[in-house]
């Protein structure tokens, strides 16, 4: 994936970050502010978001992947894909939030009461 400094970023290890400049006249033209537990840190990075050109580091800047939310019906009574995102009495539903191939959160919604 190509780094795009115009899109939202975070560090490779997941800390919040924001880019404040991209035109510093050095080999590290990106200026960013990274949020730490104790406050904020001003950092410079290469145009590709990396600190080190030869390897990935935890402090590299990476684009935040788009989050995709999916709902999956855990019942098997309906057998047709178009029903998978609907909640039916007697069947629980799982909400899954993904960033690319990585699941970042999930939530189980209990089955609706079939007698309601």
VODREN-241669 format. One record per residue (C-alpha): x, y, z. Coordinates in nm, 4 decimals, always signed. Layout:
N
        X        Y        Z
        X        Y        Z
...
// end
This chain:
116
        X        Y        Z
  +0.0000  +0.0000  +0.0000
  +0.1339  +0.3420  -0.0942
  +0.1512  +0.6021  +0.1836
  -0.0675  +0.9105  +0.1218
  +0.0078  +1.2053  +0.3540
  -0.3208  +1.3741  +0.2573
  -0.5233  +1.0946  +0.4217
  -0.5621  +1.0224  +0.7968
  -0.2556  +0.8638  +0.9594
  -0.1434  +0.6882  +1.2762
  +0.1802  +0.5247  +1.3793
  +0.2438  +0.1652  +1.2803
  +0.1858  +0.0636  +1.6451
  -0.1521  +0.2420  +1.6531
  -0.0842  +0.5775  +1.8218
  -0.2845  +0.8761  +1.6994
  -0.0926  +1.1127  +1.4724
  -0.1583  +1.4111  +1.2530
  +0.0520  +1.5625  +0.9782
  +0.1174  +1.9351  +1.0095
  +0.3547  +1.9857  +0.7127
  +0.4829  +1.7905  +0.4136
  +0.7349  +2.0329  +0.2675
  +1.0300  +2.0443  +0.5085
  +1.3445  +2.0885  +0.2963
  +1.5252  +1.7754  +0.4225
  +1.5291  +1.4006  +0.3595
  +1.2399  +1.3866  +0.6091
  +0.9884  +1.6372  +0.4678
  +0.6895  +1.5238  +0.6760
  +0.6310  +1.6908  +1.0126
  +0.3762  +1.5168  +1.2331
  +0.2496  +1.5270  +1.5892
  +0.2180  +1.1877  +1.7579
  +0.0019  +1.1429  +2.0680
  +0.1776  +0.9727  +2.3603
  +0.0442  +0.8791  +2.7049
  +0.2350  +1.1749  +2.8469
  +0.1417  +1.4323  +2.5820
  +0.2437  +1.4947  +2.2223
  +0.5685  +1.4524  +2.0306
  +0.6751  +1.6388  +1.7172
  +0.8421  +1.4022  +1.4669
  +0.9783  +1.4148  +1.1131
  +0.9400  +1.1301  +0.8659
  +1.0434  +1.0461  +0.5106
  +0.7996  +1.1101  +0.2242
  +0.6905  +0.7445  +0.2489
  +0.6030  +0.7883  +0.6202
  +0.8987  +0.5857  +0.7433
  +1.1587  +0.6794  +1.0013
  +1.4198  +0.4371  +0.8649
  +1.4445  +0.3776  +0.4876
  +1.5681  +0.0197  +0.5319
  +1.3100  -0.1300  +0.7679
  +0.9680  -0.0793  +0.9237
  +0.9559  +0.0662  +1.2758
  +0.6754  +0.1092  +1.5303
  +0.6918  +0.4877  +1.4841
  +0.6421  +0.4903  +1.1066
  +0.3392  +0.6828  +0.9850
  +0.0815  +0.4685  +0.8059
  -0.2560  +0.5507  +0.6598
  -0.5564  +0.4509  +0.8663
  -0.7415  +0.1835  +0.6681
  -1.1055  +0.2455  +0.5865
  -1.3339  +0.0720  +0.8336
  -1.5988  -0.1585  +0.6917
  -1.8937  -0.2676  +0.9070
  -2.0654  -0.5972  +0.8341
  -2.3575  -0.7737  +0.9984
  -2.3799  -1.1518  +0.9911
  -2.6935  -1.3478  +1.0782
  -2.5857  -1.6587  +1.2690
  -2.8967  -1.8503  +1.1737
  -2.9012  -2.1004  +0.8914
  -3.2741  -2.1154  +0.8288
  -3.2757  -1.8569  +0.5523
  -3.0010  -1.9930  +0.3250
  -3.0001  -1.6856  +0.0973
  -2.7216  -1.4268  +0.1100
  -2.9551  -1.1255  +0.0955
  -3.1026  -1.2262  +0.4326
  -2.7628  -1.2513  +0.6096
  -2.7644  -0.8892  +0.7320
  -3.1169  -0.8962  +0.8735
  -3.2104  -0.9859  +1.2281
  -3.4719  -1.2597  +1.2497
  -3.6464  -1.3924  +1.5601
  -3.4499  -1.6734  +1.7190
  -3.1157  -1.5982  +1.5484
  -2.8348  -1.3801  +1.6909
  -2.6494  -1.1297  +1.4728
  -2.2808  -1.0354  +1.4914
  -2.1576  -0.6877  +1.3992
  -1.7989  -0.6987  +1.2679
  -1.5836  -0.3909  +1.1988
  -1.2820  -0.4543  +0.9744
  -0.9824  -0.2526  +0.8606
  -0.8723  -0.4422  +0.5539
  -0.8358  -0.8051  +0.6628
  -0.8036  -0.7167  +1.0332
  -1.1079  -0.7296  +1.2637
  -1.0922  -0.4284  +1.4973
  -1.4166  -0.4867  +1.6871
  -1.7175  -0.7112  +1.7053
  -2.0451  -0.7107  +1.8916
  -2.3047  -0.9814  +1.9433
  -2.6719  -0.8854  +1.9261
  -2.8842  -1.1503  +2.0988
  -3.1577  -1.3262  +1.9099
  -3.4928  -1.1506  +1.8978
  -3.7695  -1.3200  +2.0920
  -3.9554  -1.5323  +1.8356
  -4.2772  -1.4813  +2.0334
  -4.2628  -1.1010  +2.0206
// end
